[in-house]
Amino acid sequence: MKTIFILLFAIFANAAYLANIVSVNGLEVKLNKNIKKGMSGIVLCPYQKQDIICARALSFGNNAKLFPYSNLKNDAFALPLVYPKKGDKIIFGKDYSRIVIIAPNQVEYLKLKNKFKNFTIIPVDVFAAFLKDKPTKKIFINFANKMDIGLYIFALDKLYFVDSHSFYVIVKEKFMKYKKFNLPFYCSYKFNLNMKNPINYYKKMLKGLND
């Protein structure tokens, strides 16, 4: 677990994961430093002497791709039209302190909840309340947008720390074997689902498993 804590605490300090845009080519930008592939971030653009969030970014090392930032969308207000440019800043892993734990059973969930008690843990029941069927990647991402979640922790054959917007595996660690897997994951709600292999079901959602 040491690797995980070193990475996450560095992110919270916003030290190694604050990058500047060196150049812009359409929806791709070059960064002034290498950022772990799969980490998502927010682009800060100057507007009327203040920095506003003007886009979301996804790192591919020394480069990043830009996407619309929809968390602040409100049809009642017109958002300023500002585009990322050279010199603008990107904060990667901004909300990594806000997590949701996807665990196979209550025992493993409580162990992980205690281990990450210094993090802001969004109760898994809040996410489960949004479900009517199997959770899909789209549902995970939409929920993360609503709740400003940075990471999903999937306790499967390994412990996968997954960026909630890109669904790239940022860190993976060994995890103790278990026998029981509540479907679709541990929560207080009861679901009648047919998931023959929940581990494979979730792993198919994840990117960068072999990185």
C-alpha positions in Angstrom: 0.0 0.0 0.0 3.0 2.3 0.4 3.0 3.1 -3.4 -0.6 4.1 -3.3 -0.2 6.6 -0.4 2.9 8.2 -1.9 1.1 8.8 -5.2 -2.1 10.0 -3.7 -0.6 12.3 -1.1 1.6 13.9 -3.7 -1.5 14.5 -5.8 -3.3 16.1 -2.9 -0.4 18.5 -2.5 -0.9 19.5 -6.2 2.9 19.6 -6.5 4.0 17.1 -9.1 0.7 17.1 -10.8 0.4 20.8 -11.7 1.3 21.2 -15.4 1.5 24.1 -17.8 0.4 24.0 -21.4 3.4 24.5 -23.7 1.5 24.4 -27.0 -2.0 23.8 -28.4 -2.9 21.9 -31.5 -6.6 21.7 -31.8 -7.8 19.4 -29.0 -4.3 18.2 -28.1 -1.8 20.1 -25.9 1.8 19.6 -25.0 2.7 19.7 -21.4 5.8 21.0 -19.6 6.2 17.7 -17.7 5.3 14.1 -17.9 2.0 13.2 -16.1 1.0 9.6 -15.6 -1.1 8.3 -18.5 -4.8 8.2 -17.7 -4.9 11.0 -15.1 -7.7 13.5 -15.7 -7.4 17.2 -14.9 -9.0 20.6 -15.1 -7.7 23.3 -17.3 -7.6 26.8 -15.7 -7.9 29.7 -18.1 -7.6 33.4 -17.2 -10.8 35.3 -17.5 -11.4 38.9 -16.2 -8.3 38.6 -13.9 -9.5 35.3 -12.5 -8.9 31.6 -13.4 -11.9 29.7 -14.5 -12.3 26.0 -15.5 -12.5 26.0 -19.3 -11.9 22.3 -20.1 -11.1 18.9 -18.9 -7.8 17.2 -19.8 -6.7 13.6 -20.1 -3.0 12.9 -19.8 -1.0 10.7 -22.2 2.4 11.5 -20.7 3.9 14.7 -22.1 0.7 15.4 -24.0 -3.0 15.7 -23.1 -6.3 15.7 -24.9 -9.0 18.3 -24.1 -12.7 17.6 -23.5 -15.6 19.8 -22.5 -16.0 20.4 -18.8 -19.7 19.7 -18.0 -19.8 19.7 -14.2 -20.8 23.4 -14.1 -23.4 23.2 -16.8 -26.5 25.2 -16.0 -29.0 26.1 -18.7 -30.0 29.2 -16.7 -26.6 30.8 -17.0 -24.4 31.5 -20.0 -20.8 30.3 -19.5 -18.0 32.5 -20.8 -16.4 31.1 -24.0 -12.7 30.7 -23.1 -10.3 28.3 -24.9 -7.1 26.8 -23.4 -3.9 28.4 -24.7 -0.1 28.3 -24.1 0.8 29.0 -20.5 -2.6 27.9 -19.0 -2.4 25.5 -16.1 -3.8 22.0 -15.7 -4.4 20.5 -12.3 -4.4 16.7 -12.6 -6.0 14.5 -10.0 -7.9 17.4 -8.4 -10.6 15.3 -6.7 -8.6 12.2 -6.0 -9.3 12.7 -2.2 -13.0 11.9 -3.0 -13.5 8.2 -3.5 -16.1 5.4 -3.9 -15.2 1.9 -2.8 -16.5 -1.0 -5.0 -16.0 -4.0 -2.8 -17.2 -7.7 -3.1 -18.6 -8.0 0.4 -19.1 -6.2 3.7 -15.9 -7.5 5.3 -13.7 -6.2 2.5 -15.6 -2.9 2.3 -15.2 -2.1 6.0 -11.5 -3.0 5.8 -10.9 -0.6 2.9 -13.1 2.0 4.5 -11.0 2.0 7.6 -7.7 1.9 5.6 -8.8 5.1 3.7 -10.5 6.9 6.6 -8.5 10.0 5.9 -10.1 10.3 2.5 -13.6 11.6 1.7 -15.5 8.3 1.1 -18.8 8.7 -0.7 -21.1 5.9 0.7 -21.5 3.2 -1.9 -25.3 3.2 -1.1 -25.5 6.7 -2.6 -24.2 5.2 -5.9 -26.4 2.1 -5.6 -29.5 4.3 -5.3 -28.9 5.4 -8.9 -28.9 1.8 -10.2 -31.8 -0.1 -11.8 -29.6 -2.7 -13.5 -25.9 -3.6 -13.8 -23.7 -0.6 -13.4 -22.1 0.6 -16.6 -19.1 2.7 -17.3 -21.3 5.6 -18.3 -23.3 5.4 -15.1 -20.0 5.4 -13.1 -18.7 8.5 -14.9 -22.0 10.4 -14.7 -22.2 9.7 -11.0 -18.6 10.9 -10.6 -19.5 14.2 -12.4 -22.5 14.8 -10.1 -20.6 14.1 -6.9 -17.1 15.4 -7.9 -15.5 12.0 -7.3 -11.9 11.6 -8.4 -11.3 7.8 -7.9 -13.1 4.6 -7.8 -11.4 1.8 -5.8 -12.3 -1.6 -7.3 -11.5 -4.5 -5.1 -11.3 -7.4 -7.6 -8.5 -9.8 -8.2 -6.3 -6.8 -7.4 -7.0 -3.4 -5.9 -7.5 -1.0 -8.8 -7.4 2.7 -8.3 -9.3 4.1 -11.3 -9.6 7.7 -12.5 -13.3 8.3 -12.4 -13.4 10.2 -15.7 -11.0 8.4 -17.9 -11.4 4.9 -16.3 -7.7 4.4 -16.6 -6.0 2.4 -13.8 -3.7 4.8 -12.0 -2.4 2.4 -9.4 -2.9 -1.3 -8.9 -1.9 -3.4 -5.8 -2.2 -6.9 -4.6 -5.4 -7.8 -2.9 -6.2 -10.7 -0.5 -8.4 -13.4 -2.0 -12.0 -13.7 -0.9 -14.9 -16.1 -1.5 -18.1 -14.1 -1.5 -19.0 -11.4 -4.1 -22.3 -9.6 -3.5 -23.9 -8.5 -6.8 -23.3 -6.1 -8.3 -21.0 -5.1 -5.3 -21.4 -4.7 -1.6 -24.2 -2.3 -0.6 -27.4 -2.2 1.5 -29.7 -2.6 -1.5 -30.7 -5.9 -2.9 -30.4 -6.5 -6.6 -31.6 -9.4 -8.7 -28.8 -9.5 -11.3 -27.2 -12.1 -13.5 -23.5 -11.5 -13.4 -21.6 -14.8 -13.9 -18.2 -13.3 -13.4 -18.3 -9.8 -11.7 -14.5 -9.5 -11.7 -14.3 -9.8 -15.5 -17.3 -7.6 -15.9 -15.6 -4.7 -14.1 -12.2 -5.3 -15.5 -13.6 -5.0 -19.0 -14.4 -1.4 -18.1 -10.9 -0.5 -17.0 -8.2 0.9 -19.3 -4.5 0.6 -18.9 -4.6 -2.7 -17.1 -1.3 -3.8 -18.5 0.5 -0.4 -18.3 
